[in-house]
Amino acid sequence: MHNYLDFEKPVADLEGQILELKKIEAGENAVDVTEEIQRLEKRSRDALEDLYRKLTPWQKTQVARHADRPHCLDYIERIVTDFVPLAGDRYFAEDHAMITGFGRFDGQSVAIIGQEKGSDTQTRLKHNFGMARPEGYRKAVRVMEMAERFAIPVLTLVDTAGAYPGIGAEERGQAEAIARSIEACLNLKVPLVSLVIGEGGSGGAIAIATANEVLMMEHAIYNVIAPEAGASILYRDSTRARDVAQAMKMTAQDLKGFGIVDTIVEEPVGGAHRAPAAAIDAAAEAIRTALSELSGLSGPELRQARREKFLAIGRNL
């Protein structure tokens, strides 16, 4: 059984009926209910397609945060071979929210930087729910600089509600670390491709997403502040997050229209959490295309194009 979201109740009911019929079919007093199962499966598929064809921004937020959605390490495991993780920022400590290292994508060496949320209670605590501390961003900068030294393209996987806002993180220069990471992205003379796989939250996301090509999963979100936090600030009422999500224009489709996102990666019907392997394979194809398009540009051209891309965002020409 899937971990259903609130708005998926019609599908949950149908799939529950299918499960019960399959139990009857496999029981001691077996009854042939194949036709009824097939009829319900078609109704379930149609209902799921209909739901996901017209998701609201708040529903997309729920999908982007789904516990079963593939995370950074799932992507690395499926599309990167010979992955060698690198730890520590060489200043303070290791940050487990930020995954960094080198590996091969389609046989080509790549540097990988991504935010890992964790998939169960233990790993979520270990990875701090994907919220990096300053040392995470300083580690990212270290890996970017190493990638440039050896002329290796950089791939970043964005999935965070935001940078960690704790007192210790602020004391160690969270804002400065994020700014340095953005600066490192803008200065790179190697291809930089970024994929928003779940949540792209505020500076915590753009710190590693200031890329030549920004890709985004179909049901991911990318915003300046979480809807709940925005509702608390604007309305003093976090329960109005649904209204804020609608106003913020933070879906892949909205952002593609604004020129902030270059490519939307289509997800399987029902979201990436229903067919993680298919979703990751679709993302891999988009990454492959982006890297291929950037391979013909020189270092100075890559850097200039990246800078112009981000300077153009929001301008009224």
N, C-alpha and C positions, 0 to 999 in steps of 0.2 A: 504493500500500500504506500502511496505517496504521502509526503508531508504537505497536506493541502493548505492553500491560502484561503482567507475568508471568502473572497469572491469566486472561488472555485467550487463552492458547495454543490451546484447542479451536477458538475462532473464527478465530484466525490460520491454523490448519491448513486449515480449510474454505475460507477466502477465498483461500488459496494455491492450493488445488485449482481453485477457480473461475477464477482468473487463468490457470492453465495451460490449462484447457479453452478459454478465450476465445482464447488464442494459437493453439491447434490449429484452432479454428473460423475464424480469420482468416488462417491460413497458406496456403501454395501448394496443398498437398493437403488442402483444406478438408473437414472432416467435420461433419455436422450433429449437434451435441451440445447443442442448445437445451434439450431436456427434462432432461438431466443437470445442466446449469447451473442451471435453475430449481429443481430438487430440492435441489441443494446450497445455493442462495441461501436457500431456505426453512429448511433445517437451520441455516444460519448465523444467520439472523434469530432463530429460536427459541432457539438457544444463547445469543445475545447478550442477549435478553430475560430468559432464565432467570438468567444470570450477574448482570445488573444489578438484578434483582428482590431478590436476597439478598446484596448486598455487605456485607462486614464493615467495621467502622470503619477498619481498616488499608487495605483495598482502596479505600475512599472517599478516604483520604488520598492514595493513589497517583493516583486520578482527579483529585482537586483540584489536584495538582501537575503534571498532564500537560503536557508541553511544547507541545502543540498546542491546549490549552484557550484560548478567547478571553480576552484580557487587557483591561485598562482602556482602552487606546487603540482597541481593536477595538470596544468598546461605544460609545465616544464617536463614532467614525467612522460607525457605523451608525444610532444613535438621536439624535444631537445635530447640529443644523445651525448654521451660522455660529459655530462654536467659535473663541473667541479665547483662546489660552493666556496665562497670566500667570506671570512668573518672578521669583524672588528673594524673600527674607524681609525685606528692607530693614534687616537687621542684619549678616549675614555673607556669605551666598552663595546661589546657586541650588542646589536639590536636585532631581536628575532622577528620583529614585524617586517623588516626589510630583508628580502632574500636577494643575494647577489652572487654572481659567479660567471664562469665561462663554460661554453659547451658548443655543440654543433647543431645547426638547423639546416636540413637538406645538405649535410656535409660541409657547410660553410661555418667557420668559426664566428660565434656571436657572444657578446656580453649580455647577460640577463640581469635585469633589476626589476624586482616586483614586490608588491605588498601582499603578505599572506595573512588571512583572517583566522585560519584554523577551521577544522571541521567538527570538532566535538569540544566538550568543556575543557579537557586537558590541553588540547592544542590551541584553543582560543586564548586561554590564559597565557600559555607559553609565547604566543605571537602577539599578545596584547591587542587582540581583535583587529589586527592590521593597522593599528595607530602607532606610527614610528616616532621614536624620540630623536633628539638632535643627532645622536651617534648613527642612527639609521641613514639620515640624509648625508652625513659626512662619509659614511661607508659608500653610499651611492656615488658621491663625487670621486672618491678614490678609484672606484671601478671604472667610471667614465674616463678618467684621466689615463688609466692603464690601457683601456680599449683604444683610445686615440694614439697612444704611444706605439701600439702594435697594429694600427690601421684595421681594427675590428669593428664591425657595425654593432650598434647597441639596440636591444629590444627591451622595452619596459612594459610591465603588466600592472595596470593601475586597479587597485581595489581597496579603498579605505574610506572610512567615514570622515577622516581628517587626521591631521597630525595630533599626537598625544598632547593634551592641554595641562598636564600635571605641573605642579610647582617645580619639581626637580628639572623637568624638561625646559621650563621657562628660564630657570637659573643657569642652565647650560647653553642657552642661546638658541632656542627653537626657531625663532623668526630669522635669525642670521643664518642658521644652517639651511633653512628652506631657500632663502635668497641665494646662498652660495650654490645650492643644487640647481636652481633655475639658471643661474649664471653659467654653470658648467654645461648645462644642456645647450644654451645659446651659443657657447663658444666651441662646441665640438666640431671637428673637421672630418667626422665619419658619419655615415648614415645613422639616423636615430628614428626608430619607429616605435610608437606607443599604442597600446591597446587597452581601452577601458573595459575590463571584464565584468565588473559589478558596480560598485560605487566609486565615483570620482569625486572625492570630497575636498573642496576648497584648496588652500595652499599645499596641503598634504598630498594632493594628487598632482597639481601642476608642477610641483617640484621635480617630478620625474617624467612629466608629460609634455614638456615644451619641445615637441618633436617636429621633424620634417613632415611626417605623415602621422596623423592621429586617427586611429581606428576605434570603433566603438561597437560593442555587441548590441544587438537590436533592442534588448530590454534592459540595458544598463542605464545608469543616470550619471550626470556630471554637473556639479553645482558649486556655488560659492559658499553655501552653508546648508546644513541639513534642514529639511522642511520643519522638523520639530523645533529646532533652535531658532529658525526664522520666525515661526509662529510665536514663540516665547518673547522674542524681541519686538515684533510688530504689534501683536495683539495681547501680549501678556497671557497667552493661552496656548499651550503646546498641542491641545486637541484640535486646533485649527490647521494642523500640518497639511491636511488634504487640500485646503484652499491655497496655502502657500506653494505647495507642489505644482498646482495648476498654473499659478502666476509666474513661477520662476523659469519656465521654459527650459527644463533640464533634461528632457528626453533626447535620445539619439536623433530622432527625426527633427526636432526643433533646432538642435545644435548644428545639424548638417545644413539646414537652411540659413543659419547665421554664418556659415563658413568656419566654424570653430572645429568641427569634425569633418574629416575628409571622406571617410568610408564607413558605412554601416554594415556590420557583419550579420547576416541573417541567422536567426536561431531556429532550432527545430520547433515545431508546433508545441505549445505548452511551455516554452522556455528552455534554457540550457540545462536546468536541473533535471528535466525529464529524459534528456539524451545527451549527457556530458560529452561522450566521445565524438558524436556528430557535430556538436557545437565547437569543440576544440579543433576538429579537422577543418571546419569552415573558417575559423580564425586563422589557422595555419596557412590556408590558401590566400587569404587577404594579406597576411604578413609577407608571404612569398612574392606576391605581386608588388607590394610596396618596396621591398628591398631591391627587387629587380629594376624598378623604375628609378631608384636612387643610385644604383650602381655606376651609372655613367657620368655622374657629377663629380667634379673635383672637390677637395676639401674646402677651399674658400667659397666655392659655389654652394655647397651644402650649408655652410654656416650663414652665408648671406640670405639664402632662400628661407631658412628657418627664422632668421631675425625679421625679415620682411613679412613673413606669414603672420607672426604674432603682433607686430606693430600695426598691421592692417586691420586686426580684429576691432570692431566697434567704431571704426572711422566712417564718417559720412563723406563719401567721395563725390 
